[in-house]
Amino acid sequence: MQLTAKASLNHALLISICTPQFKGDEATESLAELARLVTTLGFKVVGTQSQKQSSTQKLNVLGLGKLAEIAHLTGNKGETEEGESLSEEIADKTPFTDIPSDNLPFACADVVVFDCDLSPSQLRNVESQLGVEVFDRTGIIIEIFSRHARTRTARLQVEIARLNYLAPRLRESTSGNKERQMGKGAGETTLELDRRKVRDQLAELKRELVSVQDEMKGRRTQRSELFCVALVGYTNAGKSSMMRAITGSEVLVEDKLFATLDTTVRALHPITQPRILVSDTVGFIKKLPHDLVASFHSTLAEAHDASLLLYVVDASDPSFRSQLDVVHEVLEEVGVEGIKKLLVLNKSDQINPEQKQALMAEFPDAMMTSTRNPLDITKLHQYIVSVAEQEMIEDEIIIPYTAKGIIGEIRASMSVTKEEYEYSHIKLSVRSNAIDLARLKKRMLNL
């Protein structure tokens, strides 16, 4: 089973469940974000519905009146257990909020998406009563990750999360009504076979992922001697655009959620000596499925091993403060702490001078940037270099003229600040990290 929407399912109706713990602006912002997620999958959002409930744990999720109203908006395709249409009795009169989409009629929604997690039983019940495809928030996020994963590591991580999500839903998806009623025989055997297949797949994928993670750890170890900068932040905050701007590399830049899932590592440009590496990590999102956090632990290890974290936020998004809280929470969950940080208020070209002034007053230690402004990029480049230099050690190296090739190697990996040519040797003043400097001195002793 693939958690993939059918090509004909183009029009989405979004459902928000407001609880005492989840309401007001938080619920409104979350629903708007869900609309962007669904749009990323290619759907058109044709409307939203919301209802207040004490919790999201009820078997039918929504009241029968609200379900009847939604059934009307999806064409009255579902049935109750008694075989009657839900729309025959509409008890809840919560108004329908239309989101402009080519003036499509209300009753054209052919997929319903809940802005919360649904249990397998809840999904089954709602689908049978509405008669259309139903997704929850986790299902949508996992589907986006599945479509956007490109490298072997990302594909493995996403597939593990997808199978963990799918496993408890196998009963609903693989056993027909007749087989469930029988309780034994072919239906039960098929279900057990499917469960065993998923378990075997998960075991194999996890073994393969361990192997890949060992390779990634080896590459990070090789880079550990260099100063590394990690771009972290909410999805679509502009991290990839910033990556392209400060490294001069052709990384993917799209105005979509989770356009980047794979960690990209490039050298800071203009090139410095020693080199400074920059990594672009996967973006975060509110209510990120736990399995995806766990799966992307190795990807986020780039942030864990970094010397400097750039917290990139979209300064033009009024909700960036709550998004920043999400970034802090996820990084704390994967053990990222004690690393120097800089808050980068990105997309400053999209806010007015008064807003800029207010933000800088609120965040005096932050840096206001726009990737479209070369002066801002130069300023950020200089900041990164200055922080890197603070970790470097300055020393003098005596190199005899008989030592061939060493000077070239020093220039390639260290910053030479002064040169003095003596009768029998060259004296270089260099700036470098402690590891490279110790390695060079040990080599000089063996000459």
Secondary structure, DSSP 8 states (H G I E B T S, - for coil): ------TT--EEEEEEEEBTTB-HHHHHHHHHHHHHHHHHTT-EEEEEEEEE-S-S-STTSS-HHHHHHHHHHTTS----TTS--GGG--------B---STT--GGG--EEEESS---HHHHHHHHHHH-SEEEEHHHHHHHHHHHH--SHHHHHHHHHHHHHHHGGGHHHHHS-HHHHHH-STHHHHHHHHHHHHHHHHHHHHHHHHHHHHHHHHHHHHHHTTSEEEEEEEBTTSSHHHHHHHHH-------SSTTS--S-EEEE-SS--SS-EEEEE---B-TT--HHHHHHTHHHHHHHHT-SEEEEEEETT-TTHHHHHHHHHHHHHHTT--S-EEEEEEE-GGGS-HHHHHHHHHH-TT-EE--TT-HHHHHHHHHHHHHHHHHT-EEEEEEEETT--SHHHHHHHHSEEEEEEE-SSEEEEEEEE-HHHHHHHHHHHHT-
